[in-house]
C-alpha cells in the first residue's frame, strides 16, 4: 500500500490556505506543471513528428490532431524531421524525455529502422505511425489506400483522353509513393499503354523541386 503525499492543503486551516493563495498571487507564483505531472505520472501531452511543417497535408493533419486533443484536455508538442533520420531520432528522444503520453509520427524519407522507437515501446507509450509508415508488431499504422489513389487519378486522365501521363513521385522506399506508383502502372496496363520510366519524376516534393519538375514537364516534346 502506497502512502499519500502530505501537502500544506492537508494540514492548513481554511484561512491559512486563503492567505497562502493570496500571497502566491501577489508574488506572481506559477505552478510547476512538470512537477505536478511527475506526481500524476501523466503530462496530458501528445508528441507529433512530421517530415515538413510547411507541407499542406501535414499542416492539416496537425490541425485535426490538435482539435481532437484539445477537446480531450491534451496539448501537442510538434517537431519536424525535415526528411532527416538523425533529426527524427533526436526528435523522438526529446519527446521521450518530455514524458509524452503518446507519439504520432510520419516517417522521414531517410528512415529505414524502428530502433529509435524501442524505448518508447518498452515503456508502453502509445505509438502511431501515419501516412509514411513502417511495419511494427506493437504499433498502429494509419494509411489510406494509396495504390487506389494513384490508380484513380491516372484512370481519370485516361478517361479524358490523355495517353502520355507524367507521374511525379517521392522516395519510393516509402510506402506512400511506392503504392501510388503501382496504382499508376496498373491503370496504364489495363488501358494497354506501355509504362515509360522517363515519365516518372522522382523528386523531394518541396515547392522548389515541384516547380522545377513542372518546367521539365512543360518542356517535354509532345508525341502522337
C-alpha positions in Angstrom: 0.0 0.0 0.0 1.4 3.4 -1.0 1.3 6.4 1.3 -0.4 9.5 0.2 1.9 12.5 -0.1 1.1 15.1 2.6 0.8 18.7 1.4 0.1 22.1 3.1 -3.5 21.7 2.0 -3.9 18.6 4.2 -2.8 20.3 7.4 -3.6 24.0 7.0 -6.8 25.7 8.0 -9.2 27.4 5.6 -7.9 30.9 6.4 -4.3 29.9 6.2 -4.9 28.4 2.8 -6.6 31.6 1.7 -3.6 33.7 2.9 -1.1 31.4 1.2 -3.0 31.6 -2.1 -3.3 35.4 -1.9 0.4 35.8 -1.1 1.3 33.5 -4.0 -0.9 35.5 -6.4 0.7 38.8 -5.3 4.2 37.4 -5.7 3.4 36.1 -9.2 3.8 32.4 -8.3 3.3 30.0 -11.1 2.6 26.3 -10.5 5.4 23.9 -11.6 3.4 21.8 -14.1 6.3 19.5 -14.7 6.5 18.6 -11.0 2.7 18.2 -10.9 2.8 15.9 -13.9 5.5 13.8 -12.3 3.3 13.2 -9.4 0.3 12.4 -11.6 2.5 10.3 -13.9 0.9 11.9 -16.9 1.5 15.1 -18.8 -1.6 15.3 -20.9 0.8 15.9 -23.8 0.9 14.1 -27.2 4.0 14.3 -29.4 3.7 14.7 -33.2 6.7 14.4 -35.5 6.3 15.2 -39.2 8.7 15.5 -42.2 7.9 19.1 -43.1 5.6 21.5 -41.3 5.1 23.6 -44.5 3.5 20.6 -46.2 -0.2 21.3 -46.7 -1.1 17.7 -45.9 0.9 17.6 -42.7 -0.2 21.0 -41.5 -3.9 20.0 -41.9 -3.2 16.7 -40.1 -1.7 18.7 -37.2 -4.7 21.0 -37.1 -7.0 18.0 -36.9 -5.0 16.2 -34.2 -4.8 19.4 -32.1 -8.6 20.0 -32.4 -9.4 16.5 -31.1 -6.5 16.5 -28.5 -7.6 19.9 -27.0 -11.2 18.7 -26.8 -10.0 15.9 -24.5 -7.7 18.1 -22.4 -4.4 17.3 -24.2 -1.8 19.6 -25.7 0.7 18.9 -28.5 4.5 19.0 -28.8 5.3 19.3 -32.5 8.7 18.5 -34.2 9.7 18.2 -37.8 12.4 15.8 -39.2 13.0 17.7 -42.4 13.4 14.3 -44.0 16.4 13.6 -41.9 16.8 10.3 -40.0 19.1 11.9 -37.5 16.7 14.8 -36.7 13.9 12.3 -36.4 15.9 10.3 -33.8 16.7 13.5 -31.9 13.0 14.4 -32.0 11.9 11.1 -30.6 14.5 11.4 -27.8 13.2 14.8 -26.9 9.6 13.6 -26.9 10.6 10.7 -24.7 12.4 12.9 -22.2 9.4 15.3 -22.1 7.4 12.3 -20.8 4.7 12.5 -23.6 1.6 10.3 -23.1 1.7 9.2 -26.7 3.5 9.8 -30.1 2.2 10.1 -33.6 4.8 10.2 -36.4 5.0 10.3 -40.2 8.5 9.0 -41.1 11.3 10.8 -42.7 12.5 9.7 -46.1 15.8 8.6 -44.7 14.3 6.3 -42.0 14.8 2.6 -42.5 14.6 1.2 -39.0 12.4 1.4 -35.8 15.3 1.1 -33.4 14.8 4.7 -32.1 11.3 3.9 -31.1 12.1 0.8 -29.0 12.5 2.7 -25.7 9.0 4.2 -26.1 7.6 0.8 -27.0 9.3 -0.8 -24.0 7.8 1.8 -21.7 4.4 1.1 -23.3 4.0 4.7 -24.6 1.3 4.5 -27.4 3.0 5.0 -30.8 1.1 5.6 -34.0 2.6 5.7 -37.5 0.6 7.6 -40.1 0.8 8.3 -43.8 4.5 7.3 -44.1 4.6 4.1 -42.0 6.8 1.1 -41.2 5.7 -2.3 -40.0 6.0 -3.0 -36.3 4.1 -5.7 -34.4 3.5 -3.5 -31.4 2.4 -0.3 -33.2 -0.6 1.0 -35.0 -0.4 2.4 -38.6 -2.9 4.7 -40.2 -2.8 4.9 -44.0 -5.2 5.5 -46.9 -5.3 3.2 -50.0 -2.5 4.9 -51.9 -2.5 2.4 -54.6 -6.1 3.0 -55.4 -5.5 6.8 -55.2 -2.7 6.5 -57.8 -4.9 4.3 -59.9 -8.0 6.5 -59.7 -6.0 9.7 -60.6 -4.4 8.0 -63.6 -7.7 6.5 -64.7 -9.4 9.9 -64.6 -6.8 11.3 -67.0 -7.0 8.3 -69.3 -10.8 8.7 -69.5 -10.2 12.3 -70.5 -8.3 11.0 -73.5 -4.8 11.5 -72.1 -2.2 9.0 -73.2 1.2 10.3 -72.1 0.8 10.9 -68.4 3.6 12.0 -66.2 3.8 10.6 -62.7 5.5 12.8 -60.0 6.7 10.7 -57.2 8.7 10.9 -53.9 11.0 8.4 -52.4 9.7 5.0 -53.5 11.3 3.4 -50.4 8.3 5.0 -48.5 5.0 3.1 -48.7 3.0 6.1 -49.8 5.0 6.7 -53.0 5.6 3.1 -53.9 1.9 2.3 -53.7 0.9 5.3 -55.8 3.3 4.3 -58.5 1.9 0.8 -58.5 -1.6 2.3 -59.0 -0.4 4.4 -61.8 1.2 1.4 -63.6 -1.9 -0.7 -63.1 -4.2 1.9 -64.7 -1.8 2.2 -67.7 -1.6 -1.6 -68.1 -5.4 -2.0 -68.1 -5.6 0.5 -70.9 -2.8 -1.2 -72.9 -0.4 1.7 -72.5 3.2 0.7 -72.1 4.9 2.0 -69.0 7.5 4.6 -69.7 10.1 5.1 -66.9 11.1 8.5 -68.4 7.6 9.8 -67.5 8.2 9.1 -63.8 9.8 12.0 -62.0 11.2 11.2 -58.5 11.7 14.4 -56.6 11.9 15.7 -53.0 8.3 17.1 -53.2 9.3 20.5 -51.9 7.8 23.7 -53.5 11.1 24.4 -55.4 11.5 20.8 -56.6 7.9 20.7 -57.8 8.4 24.0 -59.7 11.4 22.5 -61.4 9.5 19.3 -62.3 6.7 21.4 -63.7 9.1 23.2 -66.0 10.5 19.9 -67.1 7.1 18.6 -67.9 6.2 21.7 -70.0 9.5 21.3 -71.9 8.7 17.7 -72.9 8.0 17.1 -76.5 4.5 16.0 -77.4 4.2 12.7 -79.2 1.2 11.5 -81.2 
